[in-house]
């Protein structure tokens, strides 16, 4: 579980969106469901995440965010000289729900089905 303390402190200021993006990018590799959100590739490239805030609301003790994640993936081949699989990157996109507990700053993340 991750903690987004700076984001919690920034809620609901004008700097909230920038703070969330910055904190999310700091933990993106190991905490976001990039691999589960793949639609084209077979391996998510962690350092390519670009989050977009789609919505933010307070529900009691939770700040609930919807975020779109743009990122890159590849189709991993065997890397043999005669492997026909190109190593080009593919564009990926998924939507997540991120809940920040207002008492502890603990965040839970879940992948949302595409609408």
Rosetta blueprint (number, residue, H / E / L):
1 X L
2 X E
3 X E
4 X L
5 X H
6 X H
7 X H
8 X H
9 X H
10 X H
11 X L
12 X L
13 X L
14 X L
15 X L
16 X H
17 X H
18 X H
19 X H
20 X H
21 X H
22 X H
23 X H
24 X H
25 X H
26 X H
27 X H
28 X H
29 X H
30 X H
31 X H
32 X L
33 X L
34 X L
35 X L
36 X L
37 X L
38 X L
39 X L
40 X L
41 X L
42 X L
43 X E
44 X E
45 X E
46 X E
47 X E
48 X E
49 X E
50 X E
51 X E
52 X E
53 X E
54 X E
55 X E
56 X E
57 X E
58 X E
59 X E
60 X L
61 X L
62 X E
63 X E
64 X E
65 X E
66 X E
67 X E
68 X E
69 X E
70 X E
71 X E
72 X E
73 X E
74 X E
75 X L
76 X L
77 X L
78 X L
79 X L
80 X L
81 X L
82 X L
83 X L
84 X L
85 X L
86 X L
87 X L
88 X L
89 X L
90 X E
91 X E
92 X E
93 X E
94 X E
95 X E
96 X E
97 X E
98 X E
99 X E
100 X E
101 X E
102 X L
103 X L
104 X L
105 X L
106 X E
107 X E
108 X E
109 X E
110 X E
111 X E
112 X E
113 X L
114 X L
115 X L
